């Protein structure tokens, strides 16, 4: 027989997302409403983009200005540049090379006593000034390159803000809630729509601590929901790594295809099949007597009826599992009404060919 673990839980959507405004503005377009089916990438809402278009144009102009300062094409997307090829650096390098040549010439003339010491000092000073101007030109070119990177980032940010005025569906789903209206001014983070994906569904169950050790991924799950007598089948796919300390329950999730009446939010009673084929001992349900909360059967031993307390577990439509109190092969009375412990009985095998197999008839003997 099957061994199952019974648990209760709730059906939840596979994905649920609250779509909010990433940039502030006035809502000028809403293409969906409650219950609308949408596809991934579909436009759901539009914030007035005019202000962000102007910011993008302003950022693009500043970027072009920064590129022009470095001698780059205005509309190219490549911002790499050789600092020695910048016009101001090339000019400073030319002046430095001229000063270096003059210094070498005056030094040779000074060694021949043709140029005076004053002329040599002047040329050396001019060389130092040219060298410092060259270094300053390179530093300025580096600053222009850094400014270009800043302008590039500002332009990318403006483009992103312009794109964020469009609110699109992140996945295929259905609109569960609309929380903003057309023409409303929305701030950053204002919820606009709630989107859910309902196929498949997540069945979230809470399993008691005493049977949590039996649970494993891949096990089959049968569930029923209110308003339906049908059983639905899913597969256990996710198990929490720890029990909830508040109620000592293990949270598990099963994937359930959406069929019939299934939808998010429904309460579900589920059976997790932990063993499909397991040996067990069972007796007919009619043979079990319940008194004062205790369960017992009337067993027949040596021609005498004996009340035998039992402990039961799984139940079917006409049988109940016995986990203690009886041994396999024991004989019990099918309808024990009117019998009591110690009363002698005789067991008569059936002679009617239409009688059910493995069933005998007990007759009460008179007391000795």
C-alpha positions in Angstrom: 0.0 0.0 0.0 1.0 3.6 -0.4 2.5 5.6 2.5 1.5 9.3 2.4 2.1 12.4 4.5 -0.9 14.7 4.8 -0.3 18.4 4.7 -2.3 21.6 4.0 -1.2 24.6 2.0 -2.0 27.3 -0.6 -1.6 27.5 -4.3 0.6 30.5 -5.3 1.5 31.9 -8.7 4.7 30.7 -10.3 5.9 34.3 -10.6 4.4 37.5 -9.1 5.8 41.0 -9.7 4.6 44.5 -8.7 5.6 46.8 -11.5 6.5 50.3 -10.1 7.6 53.6 -11.6 11.4 53.8 -11.9 11.3 57.5 -12.9 8.8 60.2 -11.8 6.2 61.6 -14.2 2.6 61.7 -15.4 1.1 58.4 -16.5 -0.1 59.1 -20.1 -0.9 55.5 -21.2 -2.2 52.3 -19.8 -2.7 49.4 -22.2 -4.0 46.7 -19.8 -6.5 46.3 -17.0 -7.5 43.6 -14.5 -7.4 40.2 -16.0 -5.5 41.2 -19.2 -3.2 38.5 -20.5 0.2 39.9 -21.5 3.4 38.7 -23.1 7.0 39.3 -22.2 8.3 42.7 -23.5 4.8 44.0 -24.1 4.2 47.7 -23.3 1.9 48.0 -20.3 2.2 51.7 -19.2 3.9 54.8 -20.5 5.1 57.8 -18.4 5.2 61.2 -20.2 8.7 61.0 -22.0 9.0 64.6 -23.1 11.2 65.8 -20.2 13.5 62.8 -20.5 13.8 63.4 -24.3 15.0 66.9 -23.6 17.5 65.7 -21.0 18.8 63.1 -23.5 19.3 65.8 -26.1 21.1 68.0 -23.5 23.4 65.2 -22.5 24.1 64.3 -26.2 25.2 67.9 -26.8 27.5 68.0 -23.8 29.0 64.7 -25.0 29.6 66.1 -28.5 31.3 69.1 -27.0 33.6 66.9 -24.9 34.5 64.8 -28.0 35.3 68.0 -30.0 37.7 69.2 -27.3 39.8 66.1 -27.9 39.5 66.3 -31.7 37.2 63.3 -32.0 34.2 62.9 -34.4 31.0 64.2 -32.7 28.8 61.2 -33.3 31.3 58.3 -33.0 30.8 55.9 -30.1 34.5 55.2 -29.6 36.0 57.4 -26.9 39.6 56.1 -27.0 42.3 58.7 -27.9 46.1 58.9 -28.0 47.0 61.9 -25.7 50.0 62.7 -27.9 47.6 63.2 -30.9 45.6 65.9 -29.1 46.2 69.3 -30.8 47.3 71.2 -27.6 49.7 68.4 -26.7 51.2 68.3 -30.2 51.7 72.1 -30.1 53.4 71.9 -26.7 55.6 69.0 -27.9 56.7 71.0 -30.9 57.7 73.9 -28.7 59.5 71.6 -26.4 61.5 70.0 -29.3 62.5 73.4 -30.6 63.6 74.5 -27.1 65.6 71.2 -26.7 67.4 71.8 -30.0 68.2 75.4 -29.1 69.6 74.2 -25.8 71.9 71.7 -27.5 73.1 74.3 -29.9 73.9 76.9 -27.3 75.7 74.3 -25.2 78.0 73.5 -28.0 78.6 77.2 -28.7 79.2 77.7 -25.0 81.9 75.0 -25.0 83.6 76.8 -27.9 83.4 80.1 -25.9 81.2 81.5 -28.7 77.9 81.8 -26.6 77.9 83.6 -23.3 76.8 82.1 -20.0 73.8 84.5 -20.0 72.6 83.1 -23.3 73.0 79.5 -22.0 70.9 80.3 -18.9 68.2 81.9 -21.0 68.0 78.9 -23.3 67.9 76.5 -20.4 65.1 78.5 -18.8 63.1 78.4 -22.0 63.6 74.7 -22.2 62.3 74.2 -18.7 59.3 76.3 -19.4 58.5 74.4 -22.7 58.9 71.1 -20.8 56.4 72.2 -18.1 54.0 73.4 -20.7 54.1 70.0 -22.4 53.4 68.2 -19.2 50.6 70.7 -18.5 49.1 70.0 -22.0 49.1 66.3 -21.3 47.4 66.8 -17.9 44.8 69.0 -19.6 44.2 66.3 -22.2 43.8 63.7 -19.4 41.2 66.0 -17.8 39.4 66.3 -21.1 39.4 62.6 -21.5 37.9 62.2 -18.0 35.3 64.8 -18.8 34.4 62.8 -21.9 33.9 59.7 -19.8 31.6 61.7 -17.5 29.6 63.1 -20.4 29.3 59.6 -21.8 27.9 58.3 -18.5 25.5 61.2 -18.3 24.3 60.5 -21.8 23.8 56.8 -21.0 21.9 57.7 -17.8 19.6 60.0 -19.8 19.0 57.2 -22.3 18.2 54.8 -19.5 15.8 57.2 -17.9 14.1 57.7 -21.2 13.7 54.0 -21.6 12.4 53.7 -18.0 9.4 55.7 -19.0 8.1 52.6 -20.7 6.9 49.9 -18.3 6.9 46.5 -20.0 6.0 43.0 -18.9 8.9 41.0 -17.5 7.3 37.7 -18.3 4.1 36.1 -19.8 1.3 36.5 -17.3 -2.0 38.1 -16.3 -2.7 41.4 -14.6 -3.9 40.8 -11.1 -4.2 44.4 -9.9 -4.1 47.9 -11.3 -3.2 50.5 -8.7 -2.6 53.7 -10.7 -4.9 55.6 -13.0 -4.4 57.4 -16.3 -3.2 61.0 -15.9 -1.9 60.3 -12.4 1.5 61.7 -11.4 3.6 58.8 -10.1 6.7 59.1 -7.9 9.7 56.8 -8.0 8.6 53.4 -6.6 4.9 54.0 -7.0 3.1 50.6 -7.7 1.3 50.7 -11.0 0.4 47.0 -11.9 0.7 43.6 -10.3 1.5 40.8 -12.7 1.3 37.1 -12.0 2.2 33.9 -14.0 -0.3 31.2 -13.3 1.0 28.2 -15.2 2.4 26.2 -13.6 1.4 26.9 -10.0 3.4 26.7 -6.8 1.8 24.5 -4.1 3.3 25.7 -0.8 2.8 23.1 2.0 3.7 22.9 5.7 4.9 19.5 6.8 5.0 18.6 10.6 8.3 18.1 12.1 7.7 14.4 13.1 7.4 13.3 9.4 9.7 15.9 7.8 12.5 13.3 7.5 10.4 11.4 5.0 10.1 14.3 2.5 12.4 14.4 -0.6 12.3 16.1 -3.9 10.7 14.3 -6.8 7.9 12.8 -4.7 4.4 12.8 -6.2 1.8 15.1 -4.6 -2.0 14.6 -4.8 -4.2 17.6 -3.8 -7.8 18.7 -3.6 -9.2 22.2 -3.4 -12.5 23.5 -2.1 -15.4 23.3 -4.6 -13.9 20.3 -6.5 -14.0 16.6 -5.8 -11.2 15.9 -8.3 -7.6 15.1 -7.4 -4.8 17.0 -9.1 -1.3 15.8 -9.3 2.0 17.6 -8.9 5.7 17.0 -8.2 7.7 18.1 -5.1 10.5 20.2 -6.4 11.7 22.6 -3.6 12.3 21.9 0.1 13.3 24.6 2.7 16.7 23.9 4.3 15.4 24.5 7.8 12.2 24.2 9.8 10.2 27.3 10.8 11.0 27.9 14.4 7.6 29.5 15.2 5.5 26.4 14.4 8.1 23.7 13.8 6.9 23.1 10.3 8.9 22.3 7.1 7.9 24.4 4.1 8.0 22.6 0.8 6.8 23.5 -2.7 5.4 21.4 -5.5 4.9 22.3 -9.2 1.3 21.8 -10.3 0.0 22.3 -13.8 -2.9 24.7 -13.9 -6.0 22.7 -14.9 -9.6 22.9 -14.1 -10.5 25.1 -11.2 -6.9 25.6 -10.0 -5.9 29.2 -9.5 -3.6 31.1 -7.1 -4.9 31.7 -3.6 -6.9 28.4 -3.2 -6.6 26.4 0.0 -5.4 22.9 -0.8 -5.3 19.6 1.1 -2.5 17.4 -0.2 -1.0 14.0 0.2 2.7 13.6 -0.4 3.4 10.0 -1.5 6.6 9.0 0.4 6.4 5.3 -0.6 4.4 3.9 -3.5 4.7 0.2 -2.5 5.0 -0.6 1.2 3.9 -3.7 3.1 1.3 -3.2 5.7 -1.3 -5.1 7.8 -5.0 -4.2 7.4 -8.4 -5.3 8.7 -11.9 -4.6 7.3 -13.2 -1.3 8.6 -16.4 -3.0 9.9 -14.3 -5.1 12.3 -13.0 -2.2 14.3 -14.8 -1.1 17.4 -14.2 2.3 18.9 -15.1 2.9 22.6 -13.9 5.9 24.7 -11.4 6.9 22.1 -9.8 3.5 22.0 -9.9 1.2 19.0 -10.1 -2.6 19.2 -11.1 -5.7 17.3 -12.5 -9.0 18.5 -10.0 -11.7 17.6 -10.8 -15.4 17.6 -8.3 -17.6 19.5 -8.9 -21.3 20.3 -12.7 -20.8 19.7 -13.0 -17.9 22.1 -13.6 -14.2 21.3 -10.9 -11.9 22.8 -11.0 -8.1 22.7 -7.7 -6.9 21.3 -6.7 -3.2 21.4 -5.0 -2.0 18.2 -3.3 1.1 16.9 -4.4 2.2 13.5 -2.9 4.4 10.8 -3.8 4.7 7.1 -7.4 4.2 6.1 -9.2 3.4 2.9 -12.9 3.2 1.9 -13.4 -0.2 3.6 -10.1 -1.0 5.3 -7.9 0.3 8.1 -4.2 -0.3 8.7 -3.1 -1.8 12.0 0.4 -0.9 13.1 0.3 -2.7 16.5 -1.9 -5.2 18.3 -2.3 -7.9 15.6 -0.1 -10.3 13.8 -0.5 -11.3 10.1 -2.9 -14.2 9.8 -4.9 -13.4 12.9 -8.7 -14.1 12.7 -11.0 -11.3 13.6 -14.8 -11.0 13.7 -16.2 -9.0 10.8 -19.4 -7.7 12.6 -18.6 -7.8 16.3 -21.9 -6.3 17.5 -23.3 -8.2 20.5 -20.2 -10.3 21.1 -18.1 -10.0 24.3 -14.7 -11.2 25.5 -14.6 -14.9 26.5 -17.7 -15.8 24.5 -17.1 -19.1 22.6 -17.7 -19.2 18.9 -17.3 -21.8 16.2 -15.9 -21.0 12.7 -17.8 -22.5 9.8 -16.3 -22.4 6.3 -18.7 -21.1 3.7 -20.4 -23.5 1.4 -22.1 -21.0 -0.9 -20.0 -20.7 -4.1 -20.9 -17.0 -4.4 -19.5 -16.2 -1.0 -16.6 -13.8 -0.9 -13.2 -15.6 -0.7 -11.1 -15.5 2.5 -14.2 -14.9 4.6 -15.7 -17.3 7.2 -18.8 -17.3 9.3 -18.8 -17.4 13.0 -21.6 -18.8 15.1 -22.1 -18.2 18.7 -21.9 -21.4 20.9 -23.9 -21.8 24.0 -22.0 -21.3 27.2 -20.8 -24.6 28.8 
